[in-house]
Amino acid sequence: MPSQVPARAAFEEPARRRVALGLILGEIIRSANLKVDRQRVQARLDEIAASYPNSDEVRRTYLQSAEAMRQIEATVLEDQVIDWCSSRQASPSERRPL
């Protein structure tokens, strides 16, 4: 009888990519001394809560959940890394061929 469990190999490559990406993001955050922007976290929370009819209740629920707030903070910090990288992108005249 064939196994219902997907092959391990199907998960290895995506897992390796996630780990590598996490290490790269972590190094950028460390070397650029990036800290999560609290105003952006609040703005993201407001954006999430506004998408629900009971936005005040949703906002309170998020604020009372450390895990939910960590997820928002992680997303904001990822956005900050993208902004940081974009701000350092070389202009076309400064680019060199590989």
A tleap script that builds the chain and sets N, CA, C and O, in Angstrom:
source leaprc.protein.ff14SB
mol = sequence {
  NMET PRO SER GLN VAL PRO ALA ARG ALA ALA
  PHE GLU GLU PRO ALA ARG ARG ARG VAL ALA
  LEU GLY LEU ILE LEU GLY GLU ILE ILE ARG
  SER ALA ASN LEU LYS VAL ASP ARG GLN ARG
  VAL GLN ALA ARG LEU ASP GLU ILE ALA ALA
  SER TYR PRO ASN SER ASP GLU VAL ARG ARG
  THR TYR LEU GLN SER ALA GLU ALA MET ARG
  GLN ILE GLU ALA THR VAL LEU GLU ASP GLN
  VAL ILE ASP TRP CYS SER SER ARG GLN ALA
  SER PRO SER GLU ARG ARG PRO CLEU
}
set mol.1.N position { 0.856 -1.178 0.000 }
set mol.1.CA position { 0.000 0.000 0.000 }
set mol.1.C position { 0.903 1.243 0.000 }
set mol.1.O position { 1.754 1.379 0.879 }
set mol.2.N position { 0.727 2.163 -0.986 }
set mol.2.CA position { 1.581 3.345 -1.063 }
set mol.2.C position { 1.306 4.297 0.108 }
set mol.2.O position { 0.188 4.409 0.609 }
set mol.3.N position { 2.362 4.960 0.507 }
set mol.3.CA position { 2.260 5.902 1.626 }
set mol.3.C position { 1.521 7.168 1.196 }
set mol.3.O position { 1.671 7.629 0.065 }
set mol.4.N position { 0.737 7.717 2.093 }
set mol.4.CA position { 0.009 8.958 1.840 }
set mol.4.C position { 0.868 10.184 2.155 }
set mol.4.O position { 0.485 11.311 1.841 }
set mol.5.N position { 2.022 9.962 2.770 }
set mol.5.CA position { 2.901 11.041 3.161 }
set mol.5.C position { 3.734 11.482 1.950 }
set mol.5.O position { 4.356 10.640 1.303 }
set mol.6.N position { 3.761 12.789 1.630 }
set mol.6.CA position { 4.571 13.258 0.511 }
set mol.6.C position { 6.051 12.982 0.751 }
set mol.6.O position { 6.515 12.919 1.890 }
set mol.7.N position { 6.761 12.823 -0.326 }
set mol.7.CA position { 8.196 12.559 -0.235 }
set mol.7.C position { 8.910 13.713 0.461 }
set mol.7.O position { 8.568 14.882 0.278 }
set mol.8.N position { 9.901 13.360 1.257 }
set mol.8.CA position { 10.672 14.354 2.006 }
set mol.8.C position { 11.329 15.361 1.068 }
set mol.8.O position { 11.416 16.549 1.378 }
set mol.9.N position { 11.780 14.883 -0.059 }
set mol.9.CA position { 12.483 15.738 -1.019 }
set mol.9.C position { 11.615 16.902 -1.488 }
set mol.9.O position { 12.133 17.973 -1.805 }
set mol.10.N position { 10.320 16.702 -1.534 }
set mol.10.CA position { 9.411 17.765 -1.975 }
set mol.10.C position { 9.436 18.956 -1.024 }
set mol.10.O position { 9.118 20.076 -1.425 }
set mol.11.N position { 9.805 18.725 0.214 }
set mol.11.CA position { 9.828 19.797 1.209 }
set mol.11.C position { 11.218 20.382 1.435 }
set mol.11.O position { 11.351 21.496 1.940 }
set mol.12.N position { 12.243 19.639 1.064 }
set mol.12.CA position { 13.603 20.070 1.370 }
set mol.12.C position { 14.007 21.357 0.667 }
set mol.12.O position { 14.536 22.263 1.310 }
set mol.13.N position { 13.774 21.458 -0.620 }
set mol.13.CA position { 14.207 22.658 -1.346 }
set mol.13.C position { 13.494 23.919 -0.853 }
set mol.13.O position { 14.161 24.920 -0.593 }
set mol.14.N position { 12.162 23.910 -0.714 }
set mol.14.CA position { 11.508 25.106 -0.162 }
set mol.14.C position { 12.002 25.439 1.252 }
set mol.14.O position { 12.132 26.612 1.600 }
set mol.15.N position { 12.274 24.424 2.057 }
set mol.15.CA position { 12.770 24.664 3.417 }
set mol.15.C position { 14.162 25.283 3.370 }
set mol.15.O position { 14.457 26.202 4.134 }
set mol.16.N position { 15.013 24.794 2.489 }
set mol.16.CA position { 16.353 25.356 2.352 }
set mol.16.C position { 16.283 26.822 1.922 }
set mol.16.O position { 17.036 27.658 2.422 }
set mol.17.N position { 15.383 27.122 1.001 }
set mol.17.CA position { 15.226 28.500 0.528 }
set mol.17.C position { 14.759 29.416 1.653 }
set mol.17.O position { 15.256 30.532 1.800 }
set mol.18.N position { 13.793 28.935 2.452 }
set mol.18.CA position { 13.291 29.740 3.572 }
set mol.18.C position { 14.386 29.998 4.598 }
set mol.18.O position { 14.511 31.108 5.115 }
set mol.19.N position { 15.173 28.976 4.889 }
set mol.19.CA position { 16.268 29.139 5.852 }
set mol.19.C position { 17.291 30.123 5.308 }
set mol.19.O position { 17.729 31.022 6.025 }
set mol.20.N position { 17.676 29.960 4.047 }
set mol.20.CA position { 18.663 30.863 3.440 }
set mol.20.C position { 18.146 32.296 3.442 }
set mol.20.O position { 18.880 33.222 3.787 }
set mol.21.N position { 16.893 32.482 3.061 }
set mol.21.CA position { 16.313 33.818 3.051 }
set mol.21.C position { 16.286 34.413 4.450 }
set mol.21.O position { 16.583 35.595 4.627 }
set mol.22.N position { 15.936 33.612 5.437 }
set mol.22.CA position { 15.928 34.078 6.814 }
set mol.22.C position { 17.310 34.506 7.275 }
set mol.22.O position { 17.451 35.508 7.977 }
set mol.23.N position { 18.339 33.746 6.882 }
set mol.23.CA position { 19.711 34.101 7.250 }
set mol.23.C position { 20.140 35.396 6.568 }
set mol.23.O position { 20.791 36.240 7.184 }
set mol.24.N position { 19.782 35.550 5.314 }
set mol.24.CA position { 20.133 36.773 4.585 }
set mol.24.C position { 19.427 37.979 5.206 }
set mol.24.O position { 20.049 39.012 5.456 }
set mol.25.N position { 18.126 37.838 5.453 }
set mol.25.CA position { 17.383 38.943 6.077 }
set mol.25.C position { 17.971 39.285 7.442 }
set mol.25.O position { 18.139 40.457 7.777 }
set mol.26.N position { 18.281 38.259 8.223 }
set mol.26.CA position { 18.850 38.484 9.542 }
set mol.26.C position { 20.171 39.228 9.475 }
set mol.26.O position { 20.437 40.108 10.293 }
set mol.27.N position { 20.998 38.876 8.502 }
set mol.27.CA position { 22.292 39.547 8.362 }
set mol.27.C position { 22.110 41.002 7.933 }
set mol.27.O position { 22.819 41.883 8.420 }
set mol.28.N position { 21.171 41.259 7.033 }
set mol.28.CA position { 20.909 42.651 6.623 }
set mol.28.C position { 20.397 43.449 7.815 }
set mol.28.O position { 20.846 44.571 8.049 }
set mol.29.N position { 19.472 42.886 8.561 }
set mol.29.CA position { 18.916 43.568 9.738 }
set mol.29.C position { 20.032 43.882 10.734 }
set mol.29.O position { 20.092 44.982 11.283 }
set mol.30.N position { 20.909 42.913 10.959 }
set mol.30.CA position { 22.009 43.102 11.906 }
set mol.30.C position { 23.011 44.139 11.399 }
set mol.30.O position { 23.365 45.074 12.118 }
set mol.31.N position { 23.463 43.967 10.165 }
set mol.31.CA position { 24.521 44.849 9.655 }
set mol.31.C position { 24.031 46.279 9.432 }
set mol.31.O position { 24.804 47.226 9.576 }
set mol.32.N position { 22.759 46.442 9.084 }
set mol.32.CA position { 22.194 47.782 8.880 }
set mol.32.C position { 21.608 48.345 10.168 }
set mol.32.O position { 21.115 49.473 10.199 }
set mol.33.N position { 21.669 47.536 11.243 }
set mol.33.CA position { 21.138 47.947 12.535 }
set mol.33.C position { 19.671 48.387 12.424 }
set mol.33.O position { 19.267 49.401 12.993 }
set mol.34.N position { 18.895 47.608 11.684 }
set mol.34.CA position { 17.479 47.937 11.514 }
set mol.34.C position { 16.707 47.510 12.754 }
set mol.34.O position { 16.937 46.433 13.305 }
set mol.35.N position { 15.801 48.357 13.177 }
set mol.35.CA position { 14.892 48.075 14.286 }
set mol.35.C position { 13.470 48.240 13.759 }
set mol.35.O position { 13.206 49.076 12.895 }
set mol.36.N position { 12.572 47.438 14.291 }
set mol.36.CA position { 11.195 47.515 13.814 }
set mol.36.C position { 10.639 48.910 14.086 }
set mol.36.O position { 10.774 49.447 15.186 }
set mol.37.N position { 10.019 49.475 13.073 }
set mol.37.CA position { 9.435 50.821 13.151 }
set mol.37.C position { 8.041 50.709 13.770 }
set mol.37.O position { 7.111 50.195 13.147 }
set mol.38.N position { 7.913 51.196 15.001 }
set mol.38.CA position { 6.642 51.081 15.738 }
set mol.38.C position { 5.490 51.797 15.023 }
set mol.38.O position { 4.351 51.331 15.073 }
set mol.39.N position { 5.770 52.904 14.370 }
set mol.39.CA position { 4.705 53.608 13.646 }
set mol.39.C position { 4.186 52.753 12.493 }
set mol.39.O position { 2.986 52.728 12.219 }
set mol.40.N position { 5.088 52.061 11.827 }
set mol.40.CA position { 4.665 51.181 10.732 }
set mol.40.C position { 3.888 49.984 11.257 }
set mol.40.O position { 2.951 49.516 10.609 }
set mol.41.N position { 4.275 49.485 12.435 }
set mol.41.CA position { 3.534 48.377 13.050 }
set mol.41.C position { 2.107 48.831 13.353 }
set mol.41.O position { 1.150 48.119 13.051 }
set mol.42.N position { 1.967 50.018 13.950 }
set mol.42.CA position { 0.632 50.533 14.250 }
set mol.42.C position { -0.179 50.759 12.978 }
set mol.42.O position { -1.375 50.469 12.936 }
set mol.43.N position { 0.471 51.273 11.952 }
set mol.43.CA position { -0.215 51.496 10.676 }
set mol.43.C position { -0.667 50.172 10.072 }
set mol.43.O position { -1.774 50.080 9.541 }
set mol.44.N position { 0.182 49.142 10.149 }
set mol.44.CA position { -0.192 47.819 9.616 }
set mol.44.C position { -1.340 47.234 10.415 }
set mol.44.O position { -2.263 46.659 9.838 }
set mol.45.N position { -1.299 47.373 11.743 }
set mol.45.CA position { -2.386 46.890 12.593 }
set mol.45.C position { -3.679 47.614 12.240 }
set mol.45.O position { -4.731 46.983 12.133 }
set mol.46.N position { -3.614 48.923 12.058 }
set mol.46.CA position { -4.799 49.694 11.675 }
set mol.46.C position { -5.347 49.218 10.334 }
set mol.46.O position { -6.560 49.106 10.154 }
set mol.47.N position { -4.456 48.942 9.405 }
set mol.47.CA position { -4.847 48.463 8.069 }
set mol.47.C position { -5.557 47.109 8.166 }
set mol.47.O position { -6.582 46.890 7.520 }
set mol.48.N position { -5.004 46.209 8.976 }
set mol.48.CA position { -5.620 44.887 9.158 }
set mol.48.C position { -6.980 45.036 9.815 }
set mol.48.O position { -7.969 44.478 9.341 }
set mol.49.N position { -7.030 45.785 10.900 }
set mol.49.CA position { -8.282 45.938 11.656 }
set mol.49.C position { -9.361 46.611 10.820 }
set mol.49.O position { -10.540 46.275 10.936 }
set mol.50.N position { -8.964 47.555 9.981 }
set mol.50.CA position { -9.940 48.289 9.173 }
set mol.50.C position { -10.656 47.398 8.168 }
set mol.50.O position { -11.721 47.759 7.669 }
set mol.51.N position { -10.089 46.256 7.872 }
set mol.51.CA position { -10.723 45.365 6.898 }
set mol.51.C position { -11.856 44.537 7.509 }
set mol.51.O position { -12.499 43.752 6.811 }
set mol.52.N position { -12.099 44.711 8.803 }
set mol.52.CA position { -13.173 43.998 9.499 }
set mol.52.C position { -14.226 44.995 9.970 }
set mol.52.O position { -13.903 46.133 10.308 }
set mol.53.N position { -15.495 44.561 9.992 }
set mol.53.CA position { -16.550 45.470 10.459 }
set mol.53.C position { -16.408 45.815 11.944 }
set mol.53.O position { -16.819 46.896 12.367 }
set mol.54.N position { -15.843 44.925 12.725 }
set mol.54.CA position { -15.636 45.159 14.159 }
set mol.54.C position { -14.167 45.491 14.403 }
set mol.54.O position { -13.491 44.804 15.168 }
set mol.55.N position { -13.676 46.536 13.758 }
set mol.55.CA position { -12.241 46.849 13.747 }
set mol.55.C position { -11.665 47.100 15.144 }
set mol.55.O position { -10.525 46.720 15.412 }
set mol.56.N position { -12.421 47.724 16.024 }
set mol.56.CA position { -11.902 47.975 17.375 }
set mol.56.C position { -11.651 46.672 18.127 }
set mol.56.O position { -10.653 46.531 18.834 }
set mol.57.N position { -12.561 45.732 17.965 }
set mol.57.CA position { -12.410 44.433 18.625 }
set mol.57.C position { -11.224 43.665 18.033 }
set mol.57.O position { -10.456 43.042 18.766 }
set mol.58.N position { -11.082 43.710 16.728 }
set mol.58.CA position { -9.963 43.032 16.070 }
set mol.58.C position { -8.646 43.640 16.533 }
set mol.58.O position { -7.687 42.921 16.813 }
set mol.59.N position { -8.604 44.950 16.611 }
set mol.59.CA position { -7.397 45.646 17.065 }
set mol.59.C position { -7.019 45.219 18.487 }
set mol.59.O position { -5.853 44.939 18.767 }
set mol.60.N position { -7.998 45.172 19.372 }
set mol.60.CA position { -7.748 44.741 20.755 }
set mol.60.C position { -7.250 43.299 20.800 }
set mol.60.O position { -6.337 42.970 21.556 }
set mol.61.N position { -7.857 42.450 19.987 }
set mol.61.CA position { -7.453 41.039 19.946 }
set mol.61.C position { -5.996 40.909 19.527 }
set mol.61.O position { -5.245 40.140 20.127 }
set mol.62.N position { -5.593 41.646 18.510 }
set mol.62.CA position { -4.195 41.628 18.070 }
set mol.62.C position { -3.278 42.139 19.176 }
set mol.62.O position { -2.244 41.533 19.454 }
set mol.63.N position { -3.644 43.234 19.797 }
set mol.63.CA position { -2.807 43.826 20.837 }
set mol.63.C position { -2.647 42.906 22.051 }
set mol.63.O position { -1.648 42.983 22.766 }
set mol.64.N position { -3.624 42.049 22.274 }
set mol.64.CA position { -3.568 41.123 23.408 }
set mol.64.C position { -2.839 39.824 23.060 }
set mol.64.O position { -2.611 38.986 23.933 }
set mol.65.N position { -2.479 39.659 21.803 }
set mol.65.CA position { -1.800 38.439 21.371 }
set mol.65.C position { -0.363 38.746 20.979 }
set mol.65.O position { -0.107 39.366 19.946 }
set mol.66.N position { 0.575 38.306 21.816 }
set mol.66.CA position { 1.995 38.542 21.523 }
set mol.66.C position { 2.387 37.904 20.196 }
set mol.66.O position { 3.163 38.486 19.438 }
set mol.67.N position { 1.863 36.726 19.908 }
set mol.67.CA position { 2.199 36.033 18.656 }
set mol.67.C position { 1.682 36.810 17.445 }
set mol.67.O position { 2.396 36.948 16.451 }
set mol.68.N position { 0.470 37.311 17.516 }
set mol.68.CA position { -0.086 38.089 16.404 }
set mol.68.C position { 0.728 39.358 16.173 }
set mol.68.O position { 0.977 39.742 15.031 }
set mol.69.N position { 1.134 39.999 17.244 }
set mol.69.CA position { 1.935 41.220 17.106 }
set mol.69.C position { 3.326 40.903 16.565 }
set mol.69.O position { 3.876 41.686 15.789 }
set mol.70.N position { 3.908 39.761 16.963 }
set mol.70.CA position { 5.209 39.360 16.418 }
set mol.70.C position { 5.123 39.138 14.908 }
set mol.70.O position { 6.052 39.468 14.171 }
set mol.71.N position { 4.011 38.580 14.459 }
set mol.71.CA position { 3.836 38.362 13.019 }
set mol.71.C position { 3.777 39.698 12.279 }
set mol.71.O position { 4.387 39.851 11.221 }
set mol.72.N position { 3.049 40.657 12.828 }
set mol.72.CA position { 2.980 41.977 12.204 }
set mol.72.C position { 4.365 42.625 12.223 }
set mol.72.O position { 4.792 43.198 11.221 }
set mol.73.N position { 5.059 42.541 13.338 }
set mol.73.CA position { 6.394 43.128 13.442 }
set mol.73.C position { 7.356 42.495 12.437 }
set mol.73.O position { 8.161 43.198 11.825 }
set mol.74.N position { 7.279 41.182 12.265 }
set mol.74.CA position { 8.151 40.495 11.312 }
set mol.74.C position { 7.881 40.961 9.888 }
set mol.74.O position { 8.813 41.168 9.110 }
set mol.75.N position { 6.616 41.124 9.550 }
set mol.75.CA position { 6.248 41.596 8.218 }
set mol.75.C position { 6.744 43.015 7.990 }
set mol.75.O position { 7.265 43.333 6.921 }
set mol.76.N position { 6.584 43.862 8.988 }
set mol.76.CA position { 7.052 45.249 8.893 }
set mol.76.C position { 8.566 45.280 8.743 }
set mol.76.O position { 9.092 46.038 7.927 }
set mol.77.N position { 9.271 44.468 9.520 }
set mol.77.CA position { 10.728 44.444 9.441 }
set mol.77.C position { 11.193 43.939 8.073 }
set mol.77.O position { 12.181 44.440 7.535 }
set mol.78.N position { 10.497 42.959 7.511 }
set mol.78.CA position { 10.813 42.498 6.154 }
set mol.78.C position { 10.628 43.639 5.151 }
set mol.78.O position { 11.450 43.814 4.252 }
set mol.79.N position { 9.559 44.408 5.304 }
set mol.79.CA position { 9.338 45.570 4.435 }
set mol.79.C position { 10.463 46.589 4.590 }
set mol.79.O position { 10.903 47.198 3.615 }
set mol.80.N position { 10.925 46.766 5.835 }
set mol.80.CA position { 12.015 47.706 6.073 }
set mol.80.C position { 13.302 47.233 5.391 }
set mol.80.O position { 14.066 48.051 4.879 }
set mol.81.N position { 13.544 45.929 5.382 }
set mol.81.CA position { 14.717 45.389 4.690 }
set mol.81.C position { 14.604 45.673 3.194 }
set mol.81.O position { 15.581 46.076 2.562 }
set mol.82.N position { 13.436 45.467 2.636 }
set mol.82.CA position { 13.230 45.737 1.207 }
set mol.82.C position { 13.455 47.216 0.925 }
set mol.82.O position { 14.114 47.567 -0.054 }
set mol.83.N position { 12.915 48.085 1.771 }
set mol.83.CA position { 13.121 49.528 1.598 }
set mol.83.C position { 14.605 49.879 1.692 }
set mol.83.O position { 15.108 50.683 0.907 }
set mol.84.N position { 15.303 49.273 2.654 }
set mol.84.CA position { 16.722 49.540 2.843 }
set mol.84.C position { 17.507 49.112 1.597 }
set mol.84.O position { 18.363 49.851 1.110 }
set mol.85.N position { 17.211 47.923 1.093 }
set mol.85.CA position { 17.899 47.426 -0.104 }
set mol.85.C position { 17.584 48.306 -1.311 }
set mol.85.O position { 18.477 48.629 -2.095 }
set mol.86.N position { 16.337 48.688 -1.459 }
set mol.86.CA position { 15.925 49.533 -2.593 }
set mol.86.C position { 16.611 50.887 -2.552 }
set mol.86.O position { 16.953 51.445 -3.594 }
set mol.87.N position { 16.813 51.415 -1.355 }
set mol.87.CA position { 17.438 52.733 -1.227 }
set mol.87.C position { 18.921 52.683 -1.583 }
set mol.87.O position { 19.530 53.720 -1.844 }
set mol.88.N position { 19.492 51.509 -1.596 }
set mol.88.CA position { 20.907 51.361 -1.912 }
set mol.88.C position { 21.146 50.808 -3.309 }
set mol.88.O position { 22.283 50.519 -3.682 }
set mol.89.N position { 20.101 50.665 -4.062 }
set mol.89.CA position { 20.218 50.145 -5.429 }
set mol.89.C position { 21.034 51.114 -6.277 }
set mol.89.O position { 20.790 52.320 -6.270 }
set mol.90.N position { 21.982 50.583 -6.990 }
set mol.90.CA position { 22.837 51.418 -7.851 }
set mol.90.C position { 22.036 51.951 -9.032 }
set mol.90.O position { 21.159 51.271 -9.565 }
set mol.91.N position { 22.349 53.162 -9.424 }
set mol.91.CA position { 21.721 53.730 -10.613 }
set mol.91.C position { 22.254 52.982 -11.828 }
set mol.91.O position { 23.312 52.359 -11.746 }
set mol.92.N position { 21.537 53.031 -12.970 }
set mol.92.CA position { 21.988 52.281 -14.155 }
set mol.92.C position { 23.424 52.619 -14.565 }
set mol.92.O position { 24.137 51.743 -15.054 }
set mol.93.N position { 23.863 53.859 -14.382 }
set mol.93.CA position { 25.223 54.231 -14.776 }
set mol.93.C position { 26.273 53.649 -13.825 }
set mol.93.O position { 27.442 53.533 -14.194 }
set mol.94.N position { 25.865 53.283 -12.601 }
set mol.94.CA position { 26.801 52.733 -11.632 }
set mol.94.C position { 26.886 51.210 -11.692 }
set mol.94.O position { 27.787 50.617 -11.098 }
set mol.95.N position { 25.969 50.581 -12.395 }
set mol.95.CA position { 25.934 49.121 -12.440 }
set mol.95.C position { 27.094 48.591 -13.271 }
set mol.95.O position { 27.487 49.159 -14.290 }
set mol.96.N position { 27.619 47.474 -12.783 }
set mol.96.CA position { 28.705 46.828 -13.505 }
set mol.96.C position { 28.236 45.465 -13.948 }
set mol.96.O position { 27.447 44.829 -13.249 }
set mol.97.N position { 28.704 44.995 -15.098 }
set mol.97.CA position { 28.335 43.637 -15.533 }
set mol.97.C position { 28.932 42.597 -14.583 }
set mol.97.O position { 29.961 42.838 -13.952 }
set mol.98.N position { 28.296 41.478 -14.494 }
set mol.98.CA position { 28.788 40.401 -13.609 }
set mol.98.C position { 29.989 39.725 -14.193 }
set mol.98.O position { 30.532 38.801 -13.588 }
savepdb mol mol.pdb
quit
